[in-house]
Amino acid sequence: MKKIILFISAIVTIGFVSCTTNASSKVHPENVATASLRDAKATLKPVMTFDKTNHDFGNITEGEIVTHTFTFTNTGDAPLVIINATGSCGCTVSKWPKEPIAPGGTGDMLVTFNSNGKPNLQSKQVTITANTESGKETLKIKAMVTPKAKIKTNSFSASK
């Protein structure tokens, strides 16, 4: 029993002696400054601000290919990088700047809609993947597509 008490006393004594150094004295001021700058930069985000996010092509004829350019500005504090822009269907194609857009800089997103085989009211969207706060931005287009006139063929069977 004396050995157990002696062992516990030794552990408690070592615990008290080992905790006498101040951990904050081991922190170097230059590391604190570097970490503060790193953390401040981590909170900077680009913001993709569009002049408008919806466009109506109006009435178009089936088979027409129409385009619209959406203009945007990076109103954030970090360079804007667009990773991808995909349409809600294969009839909508986008072109975007591949290089980063600096804060305050502008860019254009070209959206092309192919109305072939898409009669009546069409509403499509383009989803942009970028390094913004949400990670996704959305543009919407719509058009009233007048169907092509169908050619009527009369087949006469000549029988004698």
PyRosetta script that sets phi, psi and omega in degrees:
from pyrosetta import init, pose_from_sequence

init()
pose = pose_from_sequence("MKKIILFISAIVTIGFVSCTTNASSKVHPENVATASLRDAKATLKPVMTFDKTNHDFGNITEGEIVTHTFTFTNTGDAPLVIINATGSCGCTVSKWPKEPIAPGGTGDMLVTFNSNGKPNLQSKQVTITANTESGKETLKIKAMVTPKAKIKTNSFSASK")
pose.set_psi(1, -36.9)
pose.set_omega(1, 179.6)
pose.set_phi(2, -63.6)
pose.set_psi(2, -34.9)
pose.set_omega(2, -179.5)
pose.set_phi(3, -66.5)
pose.set_psi(3, -38.6)
pose.set_omega(3, 179.9)
pose.set_phi(4, -65.9)
pose.set_psi(4, -45.3)
pose.set_omega(4, 179.5)
pose.set_phi(5, -63.4)
pose.set_psi(5, -42.6)
pose.set_omega(5, 178.1)
pose.set_phi(6, -62.4)
pose.set_psi(6, -41.2)
pose.set_omega(6, 179.5)
pose.set_phi(7, -64.3)
pose.set_psi(7, -45.7)
pose.set_omega(7, 179.6)
pose.set_phi(8, -64.6)
pose.set_psi(8, -40.8)
pose.set_omega(8, 178.6)
pose.set_phi(9, -62.2)
pose.set_psi(9, -40.7)
pose.set_omega(9, 179.1)
pose.set_phi(10, -63.7)
pose.set_psi(10, -41.7)
pose.set_omega(10, 179.8)
pose.set_phi(11, -65.2)
pose.set_psi(11, -44.0)
pose.set_omega(11, 180.0)
pose.set_phi(12, -63.9)
pose.set_psi(12, -42.6)
pose.set_omega(12, 179.3)
pose.set_phi(13, -63.0)
pose.set_psi(13, -44.8)
pose.set_omega(13, 177.7)
pose.set_phi(14, -61.5)
pose.set_psi(14, -40.3)
pose.set_omega(14, 179.0)
pose.set_phi(15, -61.6)
pose.set_psi(15, -43.9)
pose.set_omega(15, 179.3)
pose.set_phi(16, -68.3)
pose.set_psi(16, -40.2)
pose.set_omega(16, -177.8)
pose.set_phi(17, -70.4)
pose.set_psi(17, -39.2)
pose.set_omega(17, -176.4)
pose.set_phi(18, -72.2)
pose.set_psi(18, -19.7)
pose.set_omega(18, -177.6)
pose.set_phi(19, -94.2)
pose.set_psi(19, 13.1)
pose.set_omega(19, -177.0)
pose.set_phi(20, -80.6)
pose.set_psi(20, -18.3)
pose.set_omega(20, -179.4)
pose.set_phi(21, -80.8)
pose.set_psi(21, 144.1)
pose.set_omega(21, 179.9)
pose.set_phi(22, -87.8)
pose.set_psi(22, 119.4)
pose.set_omega(22, -176.8)
pose.set_phi(23, -64.9)
pose.set_psi(23, -32.0)
pose.set_omega(23, -178.4)
pose.set_phi(24, -68.3)
pose.set_psi(24, -20.4)
pose.set_omega(24, 178.0)
pose.set_phi(25, -71.7)
pose.set_psi(25, -16.2)
pose.set_omega(25, -179.8)
pose.set_phi(26, -87.5)
pose.set_psi(26, -9.5)
pose.set_omega(26, -178.3)
pose.set_phi(27, -83.8)
pose.set_psi(27, 128.9)
pose.set_omega(27, 179.9)
pose.set_phi(28, -90.1)
pose.set_psi(28, 134.0)
pose.set_omega(28, -177.2)
pose.set_phi(29, -58.4)
pose.set_psi(29, -35.7)
pose.set_omega(29, 179.8)
pose.set_phi(30, -66.2)
pose.set_psi(30, -30.8)
pose.set_omega(30, 176.7)
pose.set_phi(31, -70.4)
pose.set_psi(31, -34.8)
pose.set_omega(31, 177.5)
pose.set_phi(32, -65.2)
pose.set_psi(32, -43.4)
pose.set_omega(32, 179.4)
pose.set_phi(33, -64.4)
pose.set_psi(33, -43.1)
pose.set_omega(33, 179.0)
pose.set_phi(34, -62.8)
pose.set_psi(34, -43.0)
pose.set_omega(34, 179.4)
pose.set_phi(35, -66.3)
pose.set_psi(35, -37.1)
pose.set_omega(35, 178.7)
pose.set_phi(36, -64.4)
pose.set_psi(36, -44.0)
pose.set_omega(36, 177.7)
pose.set_phi(37, -63.5)
pose.set_psi(37, -42.9)
pose.set_omega(37, 179.7)
pose.set_phi(38, -61.4)
pose.set_psi(38, -44.6)
pose.set_omega(38, -179.3)
pose.set_phi(39, -68.0)
pose.set_psi(39, -35.7)
pose.set_omega(39, 177.9)
pose.set_phi(40, -65.7)
pose.set_psi(40, -40.6)
pose.set_omega(40, 179.1)
pose.set_phi(41, -68.7)
pose.set_psi(41, -29.9)
pose.set_omega(41, -178.8)
pose.set_phi(42, -67.4)
pose.set_psi(42, -24.1)
pose.set_omega(42, -179.7)
pose.set_phi(43, -87.2)
pose.set_psi(43, -9.9)
pose.set_omega(43, 178.1)
pose.set_phi(44, -76.4)
pose.set_psi(44, 129.6)
pose.set_omega(44, -179.3)
pose.set_phi(45, -134.5)
pose.set_psi(45, 147.1)
pose.set_omega(45, 172.2)
pose.set_phi(46, -77.2)
pose.set_psi(46, 153.4)
pose.set_omega(46, 176.2)
pose.set_phi(47, -127.9)
pose.set_psi(47, 123.9)
pose.set_omega(47, -178.4)
pose.set_phi(48, -94.3)
pose.set_psi(48, 105.1)
pose.set_omega(48, -177.5)
pose.set_phi(49, -109.1)
pose.set_psi(49, 117.5)
pose.set_omega(49, -178.9)
pose.set_phi(50, -93.4)
pose.set_psi(50, 149.1)
pose.set_omega(50, 172.4)
pose.set_phi(51, -62.3)
pose.set_psi(51, -41.6)
pose.set_omega(51, 173.6)
pose.set_phi(52, -153.7)
pose.set_psi(52, 151.3)
pose.set_omega(52, -177.6)
pose.set_phi(53, -111.7)
pose.set_psi(53, -2.3)
pose.set_omega(53, 178.5)
pose.set_phi(54, -125.5)
pose.set_psi(54, 143.0)
pose.set_omega(54, 174.7)
pose.set_phi(55, -141.0)
pose.set_psi(55, 134.1)
pose.set_omega(55, 177.7)
pose.set_phi(56, -110.2)
pose.set_psi(56, 116.7)
pose.set_omega(56, 178.2)
pose.set_phi(57, -74.9)
pose.set_psi(57, -11.3)
pose.set_omega(57, -178.9)
pose.set_phi(58, 77.4)
pose.set_psi(58, -147.1)
pose.set_omega(58, 179.8)
pose.set_phi(59, -88.3)
pose.set_psi(59, 125.7)
pose.set_omega(59, 175.1)
pose.set_phi(60, -132.2)
pose.set_psi(60, 162.9)
pose.set_omega(60, 179.7)
pose.set_phi(61, -93.9)
pose.set_psi(61, 140.4)
pose.set_omega(61, 179.4)
pose.set_phi(62, -54.3)
pose.set_psi(62, 132.0)
pose.set_omega(62, -178.0)
pose.set_phi(63, 104.2)
pose.set_psi(63, -17.1)
pose.set_omega(63, 178.0)
pose.set_phi(64, -69.8)
pose.set_psi(64, 146.3)
pose.set_omega(64, 173.1)
pose.set_phi(65, -113.2)
pose.set_psi(65, 118.1)
pose.set_omega(65, -176.7)
pose.set_phi(66, -118.8)
pose.set_psi(66, 152.0)
pose.set_omega(66, -179.3)
pose.set_phi(67, -130.9)
pose.set_psi(67, 155.1)
pose.set_omega(67, 173.2)
pose.set_phi(68, -145.4)
pose.set_psi(68, 141.5)
pose.set_omega(68, 178.2)
pose.set_phi(69, -105.3)
pose.set_psi(69, 118.9)
pose.set_omega(69, 174.2)
pose.set_phi(70, -93.2)
pose.set_psi(70, 126.0)
pose.set_omega(70, 179.2)
pose.set_phi(71, -100.4)
pose.set_psi(71, 137.0)
pose.set_omega(71, 179.6)
pose.set_phi(72, -133.7)
pose.set_psi(72, 160.7)
pose.set_omega(72, 177.8)
pose.set_phi(73, -128.0)
pose.set_psi(73, 140.0)
pose.set_omega(73, 173.9)
pose.set_phi(74, -84.5)
pose.set_psi(74, 100.2)
pose.set_omega(74, -179.0)
pose.set_phi(75, -94.5)
pose.set_psi(75, 11.2)
pose.set_omega(75, 179.9)
pose.set_phi(76, -92.2)
pose.set_psi(76, -165.9)
pose.set_omega(76, -175.1)
pose.set_phi(77, -109.8)
pose.set_psi(77, 5.6)
pose.set_omega(77, -177.9)
pose.set_phi(78, -137.7)
pose.set_psi(78, 158.9)
pose.set_omega(78, 177.9)
pose.set_phi(79, -60.3)
pose.set_psi(79, 138.2)
pose.set_omega(79, 179.7)
pose.set_phi(80, -93.0)
pose.set_psi(80, 127.0)
pose.set_omega(80, 178.1)
pose.set_phi(81, -120.8)
pose.set_psi(81, 118.9)
pose.set_omega(81, 176.7)
pose.set_phi(82, -91.0)
pose.set_psi(82, 122.6)
pose.set_omega(82, -176.6)
pose.set_phi(83, -90.1)
pose.set_psi(83, -40.5)
pose.set_omega(83, -176.2)
pose.set_phi(84, -161.1)
pose.set_psi(84, 158.1)
pose.set_omega(84, 173.1)
pose.set_phi(85, -144.6)
pose.set_psi(85, 116.1)
pose.set_omega(85, -176.7)
pose.set_phi(86, -122.6)
pose.set_psi(86, 141.5)
pose.set_omega(86, 177.3)
pose.set_phi(87, -84.6)
pose.set_psi(87, 160.8)
pose.set_omega(87, -179.6)
pose.set_phi(88, -73.4)
pose.set_psi(88, -11.5)
pose.set_omega(88, 173.2)
pose.set_phi(89, -150.6)
pose.set_psi(89, 173.0)
pose.set_omega(89, -178.6)
pose.set_phi(90, -69.9)
pose.set_psi(90, -10.7)
pose.set_omega(90, -178.5)
pose.set_phi(91, -82.1)
pose.set_psi(91, -7.9)
pose.set_omega(91, -177.8)
pose.set_phi(92, -116.5)
pose.set_psi(92, 123.1)
pose.set_omega(92, -177.4)
pose.set_phi(93, -123.9)
pose.set_psi(93, 143.5)
pose.set_omega(93, -179.4)
pose.set_phi(94, -124.3)
pose.set_psi(94, 149.2)
pose.set_omega(94, 171.7)
pose.set_phi(95, -127.8)
pose.set_psi(95, 134.4)
pose.set_omega(95, -176.1)
pose.set_phi(96, -139.4)
pose.set_psi(96, 162.6)
pose.set_omega(96, 178.3)
pose.set_phi(97, -68.6)
pose.set_psi(97, 134.8)
pose.set_omega(97, -178.2)
pose.set_phi(98, -88.5)
pose.set_psi(98, -20.4)
pose.set_omega(98, -179.5)
pose.set_phi(99, -90.1)
pose.set_psi(99, 154.6)
pose.set_omega(99, 179.6)
pose.set_phi(100, -62.3)
pose.set_psi(100, 145.3)
pose.set_omega(100, 177.0)
pose.set_phi(101, -101.3)
pose.set_psi(101, 117.5)
pose.set_omega(101, -178.3)
pose.set_phi(102, -66.5)
pose.set_psi(102, 157.3)
pose.set_omega(102, 174.7)
pose.set_phi(103, -55.2)
pose.set_psi(103, 130.9)
pose.set_omega(103, -176.9)
pose.set_phi(104, 88.4)
pose.set_psi(104, -12.3)
pose.set_omega(104, -179.5)
pose.set_phi(105, -80.0)
pose.set_psi(105, 161.9)
pose.set_omega(105, 179.5)
pose.set_phi(106, -120.0)
pose.set_psi(106, 162.5)
pose.set_omega(106, 177.8)
pose.set_phi(107, -153.4)
pose.set_psi(107, 169.6)
pose.set_omega(107, -179.6)
pose.set_phi(108, -123.9)
pose.set_psi(108, 140.3)
pose.set_omega(108, 175.2)
pose.set_phi(109, -116.1)
pose.set_psi(109, 111.6)
pose.set_omega(109, -179.5)
pose.set_phi(110, -91.2)
pose.set_psi(110, 123.1)
pose.set_omega(110, 179.8)
pose.set_phi(111, -115.5)
pose.set_psi(111, 126.7)
pose.set_omega(111, -179.4)
pose.set_phi(112, -115.6)
pose.set_psi(112, 131.9)
pose.set_omega(112, 179.0)
pose.set_phi(113, -119.3)
pose.set_psi(113, 124.4)
pose.set_omega(113, 177.4)
pose.set_phi(114, -102.3)
pose.set_psi(114, 113.5)
pose.set_omega(114, -174.6)
pose.set_phi(115, -87.1)
pose.set_psi(115, 3.9)
pose.set_omega(115, -179.5)
pose.set_phi(116, -61.3)
pose.set_psi(116, 123.2)
pose.set_omega(116, 179.7)
pose.set_phi(117, 76.0)
pose.set_psi(117, 16.0)
pose.set_omega(117, -178.4)
pose.set_phi(118, -125.8)
pose.set_psi(118, 68.5)
pose.set_omega(118, -179.2)
pose.set_phi(119, -75.5)
pose.set_psi(119, 160.9)
pose.set_omega(119, 176.0)
pose.set_phi(120, 75.5)
pose.set_psi(120, -163.6)
pose.set_omega(120, -175.2)
pose.set_phi(121, -70.4)
pose.set_psi(121, 127.1)
pose.set_omega(121, -180.0)
pose.set_phi(122, -122.0)
pose.set_psi(122, 128.5)
pose.set_omega(122, 174.9)
pose.set_phi(123, -124.6)
pose.set_psi(123, 121.9)
pose.set_omega(123, -177.9)
pose.set_phi(124, -128.3)
pose.set_psi(124, 160.5)
pose.set_omega(124, 174.9)
pose.set_phi(125, -137.0)
pose.set_psi(125, 154.3)
pose.set_omega(125, 177.0)
pose.set_phi(126, -116.3)
pose.set_psi(126, 124.0)
pose.set_omega(126, 178.7)
pose.set_phi(127, -101.6)
pose.set_psi(127, 122.9)
pose.set_omega(127, -177.4)
pose.set_phi(128, -102.8)
pose.set_psi(128, 126.5)
pose.set_omega(128, 175.3)
pose.set_phi(129, -100.9)
pose.set_psi(129, 120.8)
pose.set_omega(129, -177.1)
pose.set_phi(130, -146.4)
pose.set_psi(130, 174.3)
pose.set_omega(130, -178.9)
pose.set_phi(131, -87.8)
pose.set_psi(131, 36.7)
pose.set_omega(131, 176.8)
pose.set_phi(132, -82.1)
pose.set_psi(132, 176.4)
pose.set_omega(132, -178.5)
pose.set_phi(133, -57.1)
pose.set_psi(133, -46.7)
pose.set_omega(133, -178.9)
pose.set_phi(134, -81.8)
pose.set_psi(134, -24.3)
pose.set_omega(134, -178.8)
pose.set_phi(135, 86.0)
pose.set_psi(135, -15.5)
pose.set_omega(135, -179.3)
pose.set_phi(136, -138.2)
pose.set_psi(136, 137.5)
pose.set_omega(136, 174.1)
pose.set_phi(137, -127.4)
pose.set_psi(137, 152.6)
pose.set_omega(137, -175.2)
pose.set_phi(138, -129.6)
pose.set_psi(138, 134.2)
pose.set_omega(138, 172.3)
pose.set_phi(139, -115.4)
pose.set_psi(139, 147.0)
pose.set_omega(139, -179.3)
pose.set_phi(140, -127.1)
pose.set_psi(140, 140.3)
pose.set_omega(140, 174.9)
pose.set_phi(141, -129.7)
pose.set_psi(141, 155.4)
pose.set_omega(141, 173.8)
pose.set_phi(142, -150.3)
pose.set_psi(142, 159.3)
pose.set_omega(142, 179.7)
pose.set_phi(143, -158.4)
pose.set_psi(143, 147.1)
pose.set_omega(143, 171.2)
pose.set_phi(144, -98.3)
pose.set_psi(144, 110.8)
pose.set_omega(144, -174.4)
pose.set_phi(145, -97.6)
pose.set_psi(145, 116.2)
pose.set_omega(145, 177.4)
pose.set_phi(146, -78.3)
pose.set_psi(146, 122.7)
pose.set_omega(146, -178.5)
pose.set_phi(147, -61.0)
pose.set_psi(147, 149.3)
pose.set_omega(147, 175.4)
pose.set_phi(148, -63.9)
pose.set_psi(148, 147.8)
pose.set_omega(148, 175.6)
pose.set_phi(149, -71.1)
pose.set_psi(149, 129.6)
pose.set_omega(149, -179.7)
pose.set_phi(150, -84.6)
pose.set_psi(150, 134.9)
pose.set_omega(150, 179.6)
pose.set_phi(151, -82.3)
pose.set_psi(151, 122.6)
pose.set_omega(151, 179.0)
pose.set_phi(152, -87.5)
pose.set_psi(152, 131.5)
pose.set_omega(152, 177.4)
pose.set_phi(153, -115.2)
pose.set_psi(153, 127.5)
pose.set_omega(153, 175.9)
pose.set_phi(154, -100.8)
pose.set_psi(154, 125.4)
pose.set_omega(154, 179.2)
pose.set_phi(155, -107.4)
pose.set_psi(155, 112.7)
pose.set_omega(155, 177.4)
pose.set_phi(156, -97.6)
pose.set_psi(156, 133.2)
pose.set_omega(156, 175.9)
pose.set_phi(157, -103.3)
pose.set_psi(157, 118.7)
pose.set_omega(157, -178.9)
pose.set_phi(158, -84.9)
pose.set_psi(158, 110.9)
pose.set_omega(158, 177.6)
pose.set_phi(159, -122.7)
pose.set_psi(159, 135.7)
pose.set_omega(159, -178.3)
pose.set_phi(160, -102.2)
pose.dump_pdb("model.pdb")
